[in-house]
């Protein structure tokens, strides 16, 4: 079994990654961090801080930065990525995370989110959509400290 962390480089994703590594050490489980990138969507990349306002979209550079972030915080974790279309329909990022969770037989998905799992979630919440899948347990990390 494997521990999966959806990773977008945010402080909460980093906190979830660190928590997953701690669990992985205790339960002797490998950790996989997954990034999902909408292809050539510079606005989405800027919103997440993946590129600067004047920087062009470069998939390789973005993945390199995310991979380095994962390596800095969790050297033993595996980094994976998936791509979705530029104008991804609502839920397509969460769908890729869920597919990966099933493919790698994740036992726990560690979601860094300040709103996933609440009774009412936004329709566009990746964390909420990932948390809704019943094929794995979900640990929600709501604090960076």
C-alpha positions in Angstrom: 0.0 0.0 0.0 1.0 3.6 -0.6 0.4 7.0 0.9 -0.6 9.6 -1.7 -0.3 13.4 -1.5 -1.9 15.7 -4.1 0.8 18.4 -4.4 0.4 21.9 -5.8 3.3 23.5 -3.9 1.1 25.3 -1.5 1.9 25.5 2.2 -1.0 23.1 3.0 0.2 20.7 0.4 3.7 20.8 1.9 2.2 20.2 5.4 0.3 17.2 4.0 3.5 15.9 2.4 5.4 16.1 5.7 2.5 14.4 7.6 2.4 11.6 5.0 6.2 11.1 5.4 5.7 10.8 9.2 3.0 8.2 8.7 5.1 6.5 6.1 7.9 6.1 8.5 5.7 4.7 11.2 3.8 2.3 9.0 6.6 1.6 6.6 4.7 2.8 3.6 6.0 4.6 0.5 4.9 8.2 -0.2 3.9 9.4 -3.6 3.3 13.1 -4.3 1.2 13.9 -7.4 0.9 17.2 -9.2 -1.9 17.7 -11.8 -1.2 20.4 -14.4 -3.7 21.9 -16.8 -1.8 22.1 -20.1 -0.6 25.6 -21.1 -2.9 27.3 -18.6 -0.7 30.2 -17.5 -3.5 31.9 -15.5 -4.0 28.7 -13.4 -0.2 28.4 -13.0 0.1 32.1 -11.8 -2.8 31.6 -9.3 -0.8 28.8 -7.7 2.5 30.6 -7.8 4.1 28.2 -10.2 5.1 31.0 -12.5 5.7 34.7 -12.1 3.3 37.3 -13.7 5.7 38.0 -16.6 6.8 34.4 -17.0 5.5 32.1 -19.8 4.1 28.7 -19.2 6.7 26.0 -19.4 5.6 22.5 -18.3 9.1 21.3 -17.8 10.1 24.2 -15.6 6.9 24.0 -13.5 7.4 20.3 -12.9 11.0 20.8 -12.1 10.1 23.3 -9.4 7.4 21.1 -7.9 9.7 18.1 -8.0 12.4 20.1 -6.2 9.9 21.2 -3.6 8.9 17.6 -2.9 12.5 16.5 -2.8 13.4 19.3 -0.4 10.7 18.3 2.1 10.5 14.6 1.5 13.6 13.2 -0.3 12.3 9.6 -0.1 8.9 10.4 -1.7 8.2 9.6 -5.3 7.0 12.5 -7.5 4.5 11.9 -10.2 2.4 14.2 -12.4 -0.6 14.1 -14.7 -1.9 16.5 -17.2 -5.4 17.6 -17.9 -6.7 19.8 -20.8 -6.0 23.5 -20.6 -9.6 24.3 -19.8 -10.2 21.5 -17.4 -13.8 20.9 -16.5 -14.7 21.1 -12.9 -13.6 17.9 -11.1 -11.0 16.8 -13.7 -8.0 17.5 -11.4 -9.7 15.6 -8.6 -10.6 12.8 -11.0 -6.9 12.4 -12.0 -5.9 12.3 -8.3 -8.6 9.6 -7.6 -7.5 7.6 -10.6 -3.9 7.7 -9.4 -5.0 6.7 -5.9 -6.7 3.6 -7.3 -3.8 2.8 -9.7 -1.2 2.8 -6.9 -3.6 1.3 -4.4 -3.3 4.2 -2.0 -4.3 3.3 1.5 -4.5 7.0 2.6 -4.7 10.2 0.6 -3.3 13.2 2.5 -5.2 16.3 1.4 -3.8 19.7 2.3 -7.0 21.9 2.4 -8.6 24.4 4.7 -12.1 23.4 3.5 -12.1 19.7 2.3 -14.3 17.5 4.2 -16.7 20.1 5.6 -20.4 19.4 5.3 -20.7 22.0 2.6 -17.9 22.2 0.1 -17.5 24.3 -3.0 -18.2 22.5 -6.2 -14.7 23.4 -7.5 -12.9 22.1 -4.4 -10.3 19.5 -5.4 -9.9 18.4 -1.8 -13.6 17.9 -1.3 -13.9 15.8 -4.5 -10.8 13.7 -3.6 -12.2 13.2 -0.1 -15.5 11.9 -1.4 -13.9 8.7 -2.9 -14.5 5.7 -0.7 -11.7 3.4 -2.0 -9.1 4.9 0.4 -9.0 6.7 3.7 -8.4 10.5 3.7 -6.4 12.5 6.2 -7.1 16.2 5.8 -4.3 18.6 6.9 -5.8 22.0 7.7 -2.9 23.7 9.3 0.7 24.3 8.2 2.2 24.1 11.7 
